[in-house]
Amino acid sequence: MFQATRNFVNRNRRNLAVGFGLVGAGYIAVQYVGNKLSEARNRMMSERVAKENINRRFQQNQEDCTYTVQALLPTATENIVKDLPVESLTHELQQKKAARIAKSTAVSTIDVASDAGLAPSTATAPVVASMKEDDNQSLQSFASETFSAVPGRDAGEGGSAAPAEKVQRKTKLQLWDEIKISSLTRSFTLLYTLSLLTLLTRVQLNLLGRKNYLSSVISLAERSDNDPTIRLEAHDKDTAATVGGIDIETNQQYLTFSWWLLHRGWRILCARVEAATKEIFGPLTPRDTITLGRFRELAMEVRRIVETPAPGEATSSSPDEIAWLAFLLPPRSEEPTVLAESGTAPPDAGPQTPSPKLRRLLDETSDLLESPMASTVLAHMLAVGFEMLIDGKLANLAFVSKAATVMRAHTAPGTADEESDASVMPRITPVVEDSAATKFASVLAVLARQAHDIGSGAGNEYLAAMEKGTQLEGFSALVYSSNFEFAAAQAQELEQMSS
């Protein structure tokens, strides 16, 4: 048996060698393919985990942007409301009205008492009660027409009272004009400030989020302790310098540059808005009747003047677009002032200039804010904000008596794709025609109240509307994901500059 087997092997030695070779090659091939498939599967799983991780980090970053805007906005609102005190002007006007009514009551009481042959105290009670009731009704309404001067009143009064009445009428007209301009300017300035603050915060936090994410991922790859934790900050100085991470001090200094918009930038913007408002709304008086369509046209004309660049104010990319950067970030000569005012530097330290890392961050931020996409996003947010103020609030609060309720496909403000089925929600909504009219004073009253809603922190409807849609999120994603491949080279260049 063994001899037969040996003879069989000898006779088929070549065939057996080839067979075993094929089997071995097949086994090796199967093992190779299996390993490659396993590597591909692991790589796909790693990529999926990485994408989920970066998407989760990105979404968290956008929520942080919203919370940051809500935290910073009240500071700007307080400054704007303090500079444009509509409520105090209204209170002063009401006091003058009450004083005038009291004076008229006293004169009328004396006349009635003398004509009836009664003591002044006997005739005073019913007259005073009636005048108080009328006075309370007029003072409760900001849109009361009784605040305006009554023509021909001086003809029946003595010569000594006429000059005083003329002075009072002039003062009241001045107060009304200040209330008119302040109400409009305050609401429009707050809309611009909210939009600019949202854009600036998105750029700042997404830039830092991008750099910190890249730093944490590379730090994780270089660590040998098998710790899978991804750190938000690059605490290792050498790692931060070579992979694009930013140290905490630079982060804080960079974020405090929003101080410029909250304390200085809005003033420059407010002066621009106020000049445009006086030019467009100057001829109107609170007693005039205005339609919704006419007010929208005037508001858009104010926007056109504000957003049309004067000589030297246009962006480098487009001569028809204003450079918003002057409102958002300080000029280089003012940067030490911002660092000092923000409190990041020690009180006894002298003027500080931005470090090379901070300088690069500020330059990159300036480039992003001046980009055409940033202008497009800002224009979209402003359009949403003014649409919500005029068509969403004024139309239903000041012109509500002319509203007609109809069934229509309602598209939420700020939705980018208005043709998408997901963005259209058929429901009963009040539609106010452009021909609906009301007293201009009623519009001013609504604007005075809406200013506080525009500048509120938590629960800000205007901010929620501006953040809807894909424009702002797409711009944020572009900032967050751009220049990953160049981060290490830029960090090395910064290190060489600092050394």
C-alpha positions in Angstrom: 0.0 0.0 0.0 2.8 2.4 0.9 4.6 1.3 -2.3 1.6 2.0 -4.4 1.1 5.4 -2.8 4.8 6.2 -3.3 4.6 5.2 -6.9 1.4 7.4 -7.4 3.2 10.4 -5.9 6.2 9.8 -8.1 4.1 9.5 -11.2 2.0 12.7 -10.4 4.7 14.7 -8.7 4.3 17.6 -11.1 0.5 17.7 -11.0 0.5 17.5 -7.2 3.0 20.3 -7.0 0.9 22.5 -9.2 -2.2 21.6 -7.3 -0.7 22.4 -3.9 0.6 25.6 -5.4 -2.8 26.6 -6.7 -4.4 25.8 -3.3 -1.7 27.8 -1.5 -2.1 30.7 -3.9 -5.8 30.5 -3.5 -5.6 30.5 0.2 -3.2 33.5 0.2 -5.4 35.3 -2.2 -8.5 34.7 -0.1 -6.6 35.9 3.0 -5.4 39.0 1.1 -8.9 39.8 -0.2 -10.4 39.2 3.2 -7.8 41.5 4.9 -8.5 44.2 2.3 -12.2 43.9 2.7 -11.8 44.1 6.5 -9.5 47.2 6.1 -12.0 48.8 3.8 -14.9 48.0 6.2 -12.9 49.4 9.1 -12.0 52.5 7.1 -15.6 53.1 6.1 -16.7 52.7 9.7 -13.9 55.1 10.8 -15.0 57.6 8.2 -18.6 57.3 9.2 -17.7 57.8 12.9 -15.5 60.7 11.9 -18.3 62.3 9.9 -20.8 61.8 12.7 -18.4 63.2 15.1 -17.6 66.3 13.1 -21.3 66.8 12.3 -22.2 66.5 16.0 -19.4 68.9 16.9 -20.6 71.3 14.2 -24.2 71.2 15.3 -23.1 71.8 18.9 -21.0 74.7 17.7 -24.0 76.3 16.0 -26.0 76.0 19.2 -23.2 77.7 21.0 -23.3 80.5 18.4 -27.0 81.0 19.2 -26.5 81.1 22.9 -23.6 83.5 22.5 -25.7 85.9 20.4 -28.4 85.7 23.0 -25.9 86.5 25.8 -24.2 89.4 23.9 -27.3 91.1 22.3 -28.7 92.6 25.6 -25.5 94.6 25.9 -26.0 96.3 22.6 -29.7 96.7 23.2 -29.1 98.4 26.5 -26.7 100.9 24.8 -29.1 101.5 21.9 -32.1 102.0 24.1 -30.2 104.3 26.4 -29.0 106.4 23.4 -32.5 106.5 21.8 -34.9 106.8 24.9 -38.3 106.7 23.2 -40.0 105.9 26.5 -38.6 108.9 28.3 -39.5 111.1 25.4 -43.0 109.8 25.5 -43.2 110.3 29.3 -42.0 113.9 28.9 -44.7 114.5 26.2 -47.3 113.0 28.5 -46.3 115.3 31.3 -46.6 118.3 29.1 -50.0 117.1 28.0 -51.1 116.6 31.6 -49.8 120.1 32.6 -51.7 121.6 29.7 -54.9 119.8 30.6 -54.5 120.8 34.2 -54.0 124.5 33.2 -57.1 124.3 30.9 -59.1 122.7 33.7 -58.3 125.5 36.1 -59.2 128.2 33.7 -62.4 126.5 32.7 -63.4 126.0 36.4 -63.0 129.7 37.2 -65.0 130.7 34.1 -67.9 128.3 34.9 -67.9 129.3 38.6 -68.0 133.0 37.8 -70.8 132.6 35.2 -73.0 130.5 37.5 -72.4 132.6 40.6 -71.0 129.6 42.5 -67.9 129.2 44.5 -65.0 127.7 42.5 -64.9 124.6 44.7 -68.5 123.8 44.0 -68.1 123.8 40.2 -64.7 122.1 40.2 -65.6 118.5 41.0 -67.5 117.4 37.9 -65.3 119.4 35.5 -62.1 118.0 37.0 -63.5 114.4 37.0 -64.4 114.7 33.4 -61.1 116.2 32.4 -59.2 113.5 34.3 -61.1 110.8 32.6 -60.4 112.2 29.2 -56.8 112.8 30.1 -56.2 109.3 31.3 -57.6 107.9 28.0 -55.3 110.1 25.9 -52.2 109.4 28.0 -52.8 105.6 27.8 -52.5 105.6 24.0 -49.2 106.4 22.5 -51.0 107.2 19.2 -53.3 109.8 20.7 -53.9 112.7 18.4 -54.5 115.1 21.3 -50.8 115.5 21.7 -50.7 117.6 18.5 -51.4 121.3 18.7 -55.0 122.5 18.0 -55.1 125.2 15.3 -56.8 128.5 16.2 -56.5 127.9 19.9 -54.5 131.1 20.5 -57.2 133.3 18.9 -59.5 133.2 21.9 -56.8 133.7 24.5 -55.1 136.7 25.9 -52.0 138.3 24.4 -49.8 137.2 27.2 -50.8 133.5 26.8 -50.2 133.4 23.1 -46.4 133.5 23.2 -46.2 130.8 25.9 -48.5 128.6 23.9 -46.4 129.0 20.8 -43.3 127.9 22.7 -45.2 124.9 24.1 -46.4 123.9 20.6 -42.9 124.1 19.3 -41.6 122.0 22.1 -44.3 119.4 21.5 -43.6 119.2 17.9 -39.9 118.8 18.6 -40.7 115.9 21.0 -43.0 114.3 18.5 -40.2 114.5 15.9 -37.7 113.0 18.2 -40.1 110.2 19.1 -40.7 109.5 15.4 -37.0 109.4 14.4 -35.9 107.6 17.6 -38.6 104.9 17.2 -37.7 104.1 13.6 -33.9 104.5 14.1 -33.9 102.2 17.2 -35.8 99.4 15.6 -33.9 99.5 12.3 -30.5 99.8 14.1 -31.4 96.8 16.3 -32.2 94.7 13.3 -28.9 95.6 11.7 -27.0 95.0 14.9 -28.7 91.6 15.4 -27.8 90.5 11.9 -24.2 91.7 12.1 -23.7 90.1 15.6 -25.1 86.8 14.3 -22.7 86.8 11.3 -19.7 87.8 13.4 -20.4 85.2 16.1 -20.8 82.5 13.5 -17.4 83.3 11.9 -15.6 83.5 15.2 -16.9 80.4 16.8 -16.7 78.3 13.7 -13.1 79.4 13.1 -12.1 78.4 16.6 -14.2 75.2 16.4 -12.4 74.2 13.2 -9.0 74.7 14.6 -9.8 73.1 17.9 -11.3 70.0 16.2 -8.3 69.6 14.0 -5.9 70.0 16.9 -7.9 67.5 19.0 -8.0 64.9 16.2 -4.2 65.1 15.6 -3.5 65.0 19.3 -5.6 61.9 19.5 -3.6 60.2 16.7 -0.3 61.1 18.3 -1.1 60.0 21.8 0.2 56.7 23.0 -2.1 56.2 26.0 -4.9 54.8 23.9 -7.2 57.4 25.3 -10.0 58.0 22.8 -11.1 61.4 24.3 -11.2 64.3 21.9 -10.2 67.4 23.7 -11.8 70.8 22.9 -8.6 72.8 23.6 -5.0 72.1 22.6 -3.4 72.5 26.0 -0.1 71.2 24.8 1.8 74.3 23.6 3.9 72.5 21.0 1.0 70.6 19.6 -1.0 73.9 19.4 1.8 75.5 17.5 2.2 72.8 15.0 -1.3 71.6 14.2 -3.2 74.8 14.2 -4.6 74.7 17.8 -5.1 78.1 19.5 -4.3 78.6 23.2 -6.9 79.7 25.6 -5.6 83.2 26.0 -5.7 83.8 22.3 -9.2 82.4 22.2 -10.3 84.9 24.8 -8.7 87.8 23.2 -10.1 86.9 19.8 -13.7 86.5 21.1 -13.6 89.8 22.9 -13.3 91.7 19.6 -17.1 91.5 19.5 -16.8 94.4 22.0 -16.3 96.7 19.0 -19.7 96.1 17.5 -21.5 96.1 20.9 -20.0 99.5 22.0 -18.6 101.3 19.0 -19.8 99.8 15.8 -23.5 100.2 16.4 -23.0 103.9 17.0 -21.4 104.3 13.5 -24.3 102.3 12.1 -26.9 104.2 14.1 -25.7 107.5 12.8 -26.1 106.2 9.3 -29.5 104.8 9.9 -30.7 108.0 11.6 -29.6 110.2 8.7 -31.4 107.9 6.2 -34.5 107.9 8.5 -34.7 111.6 8.7 -34.4 111.9 5.0 -37.1 109.4 4.2 -39.6 109.8 7.1 -38.9 113.4 7.9 -41.9 114.9 6.2 -44.4 112.5 8.0 -46.1 113.6 11.2 -47.6 111.2 13.7 -51.1 112.4 12.8 -50.7 111.4 9.1 -52.4 108.3 7.8 -50.1 105.7 6.2 -50.7 102.5 4.4 -48.8 99.2 5.0 -47.5 99.3 1.4 -46.3 102.8 1.7 -44.5 102.1 5.0 -42.8 99.1 3.5 -41.6 101.2 0.5 -40.2 103.9 2.9 -38.5 101.3 5.0 -36.9 99.7 1.9 -35.8 103.2 0.8 -34.1 103.6 4.2 -32.3 100.3 3.7 -31.2 101.3 0.2 -29.6 104.5 1.5 -28.0 102.7 4.5 -26.6 99.8 2.4 -25.5 101.9 -0.6 -21.8 102.7 -0.1 -20.5 106.2 -0.2 -17.2 106.9 -2.1 -14.5 104.8 -0.3 -17.0 102.6 1.5 -17.5 99.8 -1.1 -16.0 96.4 -0.7 -13.1 95.3 -2.8 -15.1 92.6 -4.5 -18.1 94.7 -5.5 -18.5 98.5 -5.9 -22.2 98.3 -5.1 -21.9 96.6 -1.7 -21.1 98.5 1.5 -18.1 97.3 3.6 -19.7 96.1 6.8 -16.3 95.4 8.3 -16.0 98.9 9.8 -19.0 98.1 12.0 -17.8 94.6 13.0 -14.1 94.9 13.7 -12.0 97.9 14.7 -9.2 99.4 12.5 -5.7 98.3 13.4 -5.1 101.5 15.3 -8.0 100.7 17.6 -7.1 97.1 18.3 -5.0 97.9 21.5 -8.0 99.9 22.8 -10.3 96.9 22.3 -7.9 94.6 24.1 -7.7 97.1 27.0 -11.4 97.8 27.2 -12.4 94.1 27.0 -10.5 93.3 30.2 -8.3 90.6 28.8 -5.1 92.5 29.6 -3.9 93.3 33.2 -5.0 96.7 34.4 -1.5 97.9 34.9 -0.3 96.7 31.5 0.4 99.1 28.7 -1.3 99.0 25.3 -1.1 95.5 23.8 -0.9 94.7 20.1 -2.3 91.4 18.8 0.1 88.5 18.8 1.0 86.7 15.5 -1.6 84.0 16.2 -4.3 86.6 17.0 -3.3 88.6 14.0 -3.8 85.7 11.7 -7.2 85.0 13.2 -8.3 88.6 12.8 -7.0 88.7 9.2 -8.9 85.5 8.3 -12.0 86.8 10.0 -11.8 90.0 7.9 -11.4 88.0 4.7 -14.5 85.9 5.6 -16.6 88.9 6.5 -15.7 90.7 3.3 -16.4 87.7 1.1 -19.4 87.7 -1.3 -21.0 84.8 0.5 -21.0 86.7 3.8 -22.7 89.7 2.0 -25.3 87.3 0.6 -26.0 85.7 4.0 -26.2 89.2 5.7 -28.6 90.4 3.0 -30.8 87.3 3.6 -30.9 87.9 7.3 -31.8 91.6 6.9 -34.5 90.7 4.5 -36.0 88.1 6.9 -35.7 90.6 9.8 -37.4 93.5 8.1 -40.1 91.1 6.6 -40.9 89.8 10.1 -41.0 93.4 11.5 -43.2 94.8 8.8 -45.3 91.9 7.6 -45.2 89.7 10.7 -45.6 92.3 13.5 -46.6 95.8 12.2 -49.2 94.4 9.8 -51.0 92.5 12.5 -50.6 94.9 15.4 -50.9 98.3 13.8 -53.1 97.5 10.7 -55.0 94.6 12.3 -58.4 96.2 11.8 -58.0 95.9 8.0 -56.8 92.3 8.1 -58.6 89.7 6.0 -58.4 86.1 7.0 -57.9 83.7 4.0 -56.5 80.3 3.4 -53.0 80.5 1.9 -49.8 78.4 1.7 -47.7 79.9 4.4 -43.9 79.9 4.1 -42.0 80.5 7.3 -39.7 83.5 7.3 -36.1 82.6 6.7 -36.9 79.4 4.8 -34.4 79.1 1.9 -36.3 76.8 -0.5 -39.7 78.3 -0.7 -40.8 75.8 -3.3 -40.1 72.8 -1.1 -43.1 71.0 0.2 -41.4 70.8 3.6 -41.3 74.6 3.9 -44.9 75.2 3.0 -47.6 74.7 5.7 -51.1 75.4 4.6 -53.1 77.1 7.3 -55.5 80.0 8.1 -53.4 83.1 8.4 -54.4 86.8 8.6 -53.5 88.6 5.4 -53.2 92.4 5.7 -53.5 94.1 2.3 -51.0 96.8 1.4 -53.9 99.3 1.1 -54.7 98.9 4.8 -54.1 102.3 6.5 -53.7 103.6 10.0 -52.3 106.6 11.9 -48.5 106.9 11.7 -48.5 107.2 15.5 -49.9 103.7 15.8 -47.0 102.4 13.8 -44.5 104.3 16.0 -46.1 102.8 19.1 -45.7 99.2 17.7 -42.1 100.0 16.7 -41.3 101.2 20.2 -42.5 97.9 21.7 -40.9 95.8 19.0 -37.5 97.3 19.6 -37.3 95.4 22.9 -38.3 92.2 21.3 -35.7 92.6 18.6 -33.0 93.2 21.2 -34.1 90.5 23.7 -31.9 87.6 24.7 -33.7 84.3 25.2 -36.8 83.6 23.1 -35.8 86.1 20.3 -38.2 85.4 17.4 -36.2 87.6 15.1 -33.0 85.6 15.7 -34.8 82.3 15.3 -36.2 83.5 11.9 -32.8 84.6 10.7 -31.2 81.3 11.6 -33.7 79.3 9.6 -32.9 78.1 6.2 -29.7 76.9 4.6 -27.8 80.2 3.9 -26.4 80.8 7.4 -25.8 77.2 8.1 -24.1 76.7 4.7 -21.9 79.6 5.4 -21.1 78.3 8.8 -20.2 74.9 7.4 -17.9 76.5 4.9 -16.1 78.4 7.6 -15.9 75.3 9.8 -14.6 72.9 7.2 -12.4 75.2 5.0 -8.6 75.2 5.0 -8.1 72.0 7.0 -5.2 70.9 4.7 -3.4 74.2 5.2 -3.8 74.5 9.0 -0.5 72.7 9.8 1.5 74.7 7.3 0.0 78.0 8.6 0.7 77.0 12.2 4.3 76.2 11.3 4.6 79.6 9.6 3.2 81.3 12.6 5.7 79.5 14.8 8.6 80.8 12.6 7.2 84.3 12.7 7.0 84.3 16.5 10.5 82.9 16.9 
